[in-house]
């Protein structure tokens, strides 16, 4: 299983959203389906890109970029996402 801990999230203009965090188990790759089953509803998003995000102080997070323009910053922080190779 591929699992990802969401530490933060934010919009990237004009229509992208980033879930930033770290891989807990497995891997994260472009094209994987991103799900957060512990949320009030099941998000099912396709990962458009995986990017490194450098924080102040020099530490890095991994950013899962999805196509969306209406999520609010901080969405999903503290949740664990599951990443699947393709839609099921």
N, C-alpha and C positions, 0 to 999 in steps of 0.2 A: 504494500500500500504506500502511496505517496501522500505525505501530510505536511501542511504548511501552517505555521503560527503567524497570525496577522497581528502586527504590532501597531500599525498606523495605516491610514489610507488618505488619498487626496486626488483631486481632479487634475488632469493635464489637458489644457485647451487644445482643440475645441471640443473633442468628443471622446476622450480617453480618461480612464480612471485607474489608479494604481493602488494595489494592496501590497503594502510593504511589510516584510517580516523575515522569517527564516525557515528553511526546510528542516522539519523534525525527523522525517523518515523518507527514504526514496529520493526522488528528484523532482524538479520543476522544469518544464519545457514548453516552448511555443506549440500551440495546437491542443494542449491538454484541456480537459473540461474541469473547471474550477467550481466546486460545490461547498457550501457551508451548511451542513445538515443541522447544526445546533442553533442556527438562526430561527426566527419565528416563521420563516418560509425557506424553501430550498433555492438558493441562488444557483443557477446553472449558466456559467459564462465560459466562453472560449478564451484561453490565454493568447493574446495577440503578440506579446513579446515578454521576455524575461530580461530585466536590466539590473545592474548594480546601482545602489543609491548610497552615496557617501554622506554620512551625517557630520554635523559639526563635531570636531574632536577627532575625526578620521575613521571612526568605525563605519562598517558597511552593513546594509540590509539588502535583501533581494526584493525587487519590485516585480509583481505580476501585473502586466498592463492588459486591461480589458477594454472593449469598446462600450462606452456608456457616457452619458453626459448629465445624468440627474441624481447620482448618488451624492450623499453629504460627506464631507471630510470626517474622518474618524470612524466611518462605517466598518463594522466587523472587528474593530480592535479588541483583542482578548479572545477571539474565536479561533478555532482550528479548522482549516479548510482541507478538503480531500481533493486530490488531483488525479484524474483518470485519463488514460491514454486516448480515449475517444468517447463520444456520447453513447450512452447505453439505453 
